[in-house]
Amino acid sequence: MDPAAPLDPAAPLDAVAPLDAVAPDDGPSADAPAAAGRGRGAGRGGPGLSPSRANDFMQCPLLFRFRVIDKLPEPPSEAAARGTLVHSVLEKLYDAPAIARTADAARAMLPDEWAELRAAEPRYADLFTSDAATQAWLASAGDLVGTYFTLEDPTRLEPRERELFVETELDGGPLLRGIVDRLDVAPGGAMRVVDYKTGRSPRAGYEGSALFQMRFYALVLWRTRGEIPRLLQLVYLGDGHVLRHAPTEAELVTVERKVRSVWANIETAARTNTWRPRRSALCPWCAHQDLCPEFGGTPPELAAGAVEHAIGVAPGPSTSAP
């Protein structure tokens, strides 16, 4: 199956493209954490783990601390805001009757959706310094929306769920949670998990992080619905490619072991209050370099009770950060 060909919703869900069919990437993904409040459904609250935060800890334990425990603000970026905007448009596109789901209609949604996002997120107010810059940025979001229509035909799709909040607690392990962009269910019950990415597809051999996210969602759905999704599908709007993968039970068992191991390491870091920085090629995109010892910075003092509130584990009496 050609990963760039229009997707046929009537095709059997076991039609899977090989992983090496994904085109090379020209740089890091433009995707960023979504705005607060995304996702339909209410969670139980309390300490838990999402695929994004698991990836943060594996990338750099100190970054995990800054985001999860300190909850340090991060400046908005054009790329992150564009990703949030495009996700919002693609979610609401399916509110319209099938016949009205056109590329022009989707592009026409962008200004109003952007106005809503700015009202909900005041930090976006100063993202652009001129109307011309705003219009150019909206046009770039329109290009991504247009690419979507070359990859799927929304007039032939009726998603079962959109922006679906999923959550499950592993026996003796962490509470897992996340937001699935779209869940399609075939008449026979087979599930397809779809995630939109506004960045470029990863180079062959570098799909691990993205597939970990999708397998994480598959694990949660398996545990909550008793069935393994038939297909995991990543739609990369930055270069018009689709990565598809059929998960197996053995894979998801391995993912569960990995998640348990990551959570055990997080709990150890919490007990010892040791959140070590890890220098990598991703450091130039980090918003917290001025607080990172790797770059001559000093992390802030932790607020009393912050670690226990975020992780559910209190640091020992003789421990110190980072």
C-alpha positions in Angstrom: 0.0 0.0 0.0 1.3 3.4 -1.0 1.5 5.4 2.3 0.7 8.6 0.4 -2.3 7.3 -1.4 -5.8 8.4 -0.4 -7.1 6.1 2.3 -10.2 4.0 1.6 -12.3 3.7 4.8 -14.0 0.7 3.2 -10.7 -1.2 2.8 -9.9 -4.0 5.3 -8.1 -2.7 8.4 -5.4 -5.4 8.1 -4.0 -3.6 5.0 -0.7 -2.3 6.5 2.2 -0.5 4.8 5.7 -1.5 5.7 7.4 0.8 8.2 10.3 1.4 5.8 7.8 3.0 3.3 7.9 6.3 5.3 9.8 9.1 3.6 12.9 10.7 5.2 12.5 13.7 7.5 14.2 17.0 7.0 14.3 18.0 10.7 12.6 17.7 14.0 8.8 17.4 14.2 6.9 20.7 14.6 4.4 19.0 16.9 4.3 20.1 20.5 2.2 19.3 23.6 -1.4 20.2 22.9 -3.3 23.0 24.8 -4.7 22.2 28.1 -8.3 21.0 28.1 -8.1 18.8 24.9 -9.9 15.6 25.1 -13.5 14.4 25.7 -14.2 12.7 29.0 -13.1 13.2 32.6 -10.2 11.4 34.2 -9.7 10.3 37.7 -7.0 12.8 38.5 -4.0 12.2 40.6 -0.5 10.9 39.6 -0.4 9.2 36.2 1.6 8.9 33.0 0.9 9.9 29.5 3.0 8.9 26.5 4.3 12.4 26.1 5.5 12.6 29.7 7.0 9.1 29.5 8.9 10.2 26.5 10.0 13.4 28.4 11.5 11.2 31.2 13.2 8.9 28.8 14.6 11.9 27.0 15.7 13.9 30.1 14.5 13.3 33.7 15.1 17.0 34.5 12.8 18.0 31.7 10.1 15.7 33.1 10.6 17.4 36.5 10.2 20.9 35.0 7.0 19.9 33.2 5.3 17.6 35.6 6.4 18.7 39.1 7.5 22.4 38.7 4.9 22.9 36.0 7.1 25.7 34.5 5.5 27.7 31.7 6.9 27.4 28.2 6.7 30.2 25.7 4.2 29.6 22.9 5.7 28.9 19.5 4.2 29.3 16.0 4.6 25.6 15.3 2.9 24.4 18.5 0.0 26.9 18.0 -0.4 25.8 14.4 -0.5 22.2 15.5 -3.2 22.9 18.1 -5.2 24.9 15.5 -5.1 22.2 12.8 -6.0 19.5 15.3 -9.0 21.6 16.3 -10.2 22.1 12.7 -9.8 18.4 11.9 -11.8 17.5 15.0 -14.7 19.8 14.3 -14.7 19.1 10.6 -16.5 15.9 11.4 -19.3 17.8 13.1 -20.5 18.8 9.6 -22.6 16.5 7.3 -20.3 14.3 5.2 -21.1 16.2 2.0 -20.0 19.5 3.6 -16.5 18.2 4.6 -14.5 19.9 1.9 -11.0 21.4 1.9 -12.4 24.9 1.4 -14.8 24.5 4.3 -12.0 23.3 6.5 -9.8 26.2 5.6 -12.6 28.6 6.2 -12.8 27.4 9.8 -9.3 28.5 10.6 -9.8 32.2 11.5 -12.7 31.5 13.9 -10.9 28.5 15.5 -7.8 30.7 15.9 -10.0 33.4 17.6 -11.4 30.8 20.0 -7.9 29.5 20.8 -6.6 33.0 21.5 -9.6 33.6 23.8 -8.9 30.3 25.7 -5.1 30.8 25.7 -4.2 34.5 26.4 -0.5 33.6 25.9 -1.2 33.4 22.2 -2.2 37.1 22.0 1.4 38.3 21.5 2.5 35.5 19.2 2.4 37.7 16.1 3.4 41.4 15.7 1.5 42.2 12.6 -1.7 41.2 10.7 0.5 40.2 7.7 2.4 37.7 9.9 -0.9 36.3 11.3 -2.3 35.8 7.8 0.9 34.1 6.5 0.8 31.8 9.5 -2.9 31.0 8.9 -2.1 30.3 5.3 0.6 27.8 6.4 -2.0 26.1 8.6 -4.3 26.0 5.6 -1.6 24.2 3.6 -1.5 21.5 6.3 -5.3 21.2 6.2 -5.1 20.9 2.4 -2.6 18.1 2.7 -5.0 16.2 4.9 -7.5 16.0 2.1 -4.9 14.3 -0.1 -4.5 11.5 2.4 -8.0 10.8 3.6 -11.5 11.4 2.2 -13.5 12.7 5.2 -16.8 12.4 3.3 -16.4 8.6 3.5 -15.4 8.5 7.2 -17.6 8.5 10.3 -15.2 8.4 13.3 -16.5 6.6 16.4 -14.6 9.0 18.7 -12.6 12.2 18.3 -10.3 13.7 20.9 -11.0 10.7 23.1 -9.6 10.7 26.6 -8.5 7.2 27.5 -7.3 6.0 30.9 -6.5 2.8 32.7 -4.6 1.7 35.8 -2.2 -1.1 35.5 -2.3 -3.7 38.3 0.3 -2.6 40.8 1.4 0.0 38.4 0.7 3.6 37.3 -2.4 5.2 36.0 -2.1 5.6 32.2 -3.9 8.3 30.4 -3.8 10.0 27.0 -5.9 11.7 24.2 -6.6 9.8 21.0 -7.1 12.2 18.1 -9.5 9.8 16.3 -10.9 6.3 16.8 -12.5 4.5 13.9 -14.5 1.3 14.4 -15.4 -1.0 11.5 -18.8 -2.8 11.5 -17.1 -5.9 12.8 -15.6 -4.1 15.7 -12.0 -3.7 14.5 -10.5 -0.5 15.8 -8.2 2.0 14.0 -6.3 4.5 16.1 -5.5 7.7 14.2 -3.1 10.5 15.3 -2.5 13.7 13.3 1.0 15.1 13.2 1.7 18.6 11.8 5.4 17.9 11.5 7.3 15.7 9.0 7.4 12.0 9.2 10.5 10.4 10.9 13.4 9.0 8.9 13.3 5.3 8.4 14.6 3.7 11.6 13.6 6.7 13.8 9.9 5.8 14.2 10.3 4.5 17.7 9.1 7.6 19.7 5.9 8.0 17.5 5.2 4.3 17.6 5.7 4.2 21.4 2.9 6.8 21.7 0.6 4.8 19.5 1.3 1.5 21.2 0.7 3.2 24.5 -2.8 4.2 23.3 -3.3 0.6 22.0 -2.3 -0.8 25.4 -4.8 1.5 27.2 -7.6 0.6 24.7 -6.8 -3.1 25.0 -7.0 -2.9 28.8 -10.2 -0.9 28.8 -12.1 -2.5 25.8 -10.6 -6.1 25.8 -9.5 -5.9 22.2 -6.3 -4.9 20.6 -6.7 -2.2 17.9 -6.3 -3.6 14.4 -4.3 -0.6 13.1 -2.3 2.3 14.4 -2.1 5.2 11.9 0.0 8.3 12.1 -1.0 11.0 9.5 2.0 13.4 8.9 0.7 16.6 7.4 4.1 18.2 7.1 5.1 16.0 4.2 2.0 14.1 3.3 3.0 10.6 4.5 1.2 8.0 6.6 2.8 5.5 8.9 0.6 2.5 9.6 1.3 -0.4 11.9 -0.6 -3.4 13.1 0.2 -4.0 16.8 0.5 -7.5 18.2 -0.2 -8.8 21.7 3.5 -9.5 22.2 4.3 -5.9 21.4 1.8 -4.5 23.8 3.0 -6.8 26.6 6.5 -5.4 25.9 5.2 -1.8 26.0 3.5 -2.5 29.3 6.8 -3.8 30.7 8.5 -0.7 29.4 5.9 1.6 30.9 6.2 -0.1 34.3 10.0 0.3 34.1 9.8 4.0 33.3 7.3 4.6 36.1 9.6 2.7 38.6 12.5 4.9 37.5 10.3 8.0 38.0 9.4 6.8 41.5 13.0 6.2 42.3 13.9 9.7 41.1 11.0 11.1 43.2 12.2 9.2 46.4 15.8 10.4 46.0 14.8 13.8 44.5 17.3 13.2 41.8 16.3 14.5 38.4 19.4 14.3 36.3 19.7 16.3 33.0 20.6 14.4 29.9 22.2 16.3 27.1 20.9 15.3 23.6 20.3 16.6 20.1 16.9 17.9 21.3 18.4 20.3 23.8 18.4 23.3 21.4 14.6 23.1 21.4 14.3 23.0 25.2 12.7 26.1 26.8 14.5 25.6 30.1 18.2 25.7 29.2 18.8 28.7 31.5 17.8 26.4 34.4 19.7 23.3 33.3 23.1 22.4 34.9 24.2 21.2 31.5 24.1 24.8 30.3 25.3 26.4 33.5 21.9 26.9 35.0 20.4 26.0 38.4 17.0 24.4 38.8 14.5 26.2 41.1 13.8 25.0 44.6 10.9 22.5 44.6 7.8 23.7 46.3 6.9 21.8 49.5 4.8 18.7 48.6 5.2 19.2 44.9 6.8 15.9 44.2 4.3 13.9 46.3 1.4 15.7 44.6 2.7 15.0 41.1 4.1 11.5 41.6 2.5 10.1 44.7 5.9 9.5 46.3 7.5 11.8 48.9 11.3 12.4 48.7 13.4 11.0 51.6 14.6 13.4 54.3 18.2 13.6 53.2 17.7 14.0 49.4 18.4 17.0 47.3 17.6 18.2 43.8 18.1 18.2 40.9 
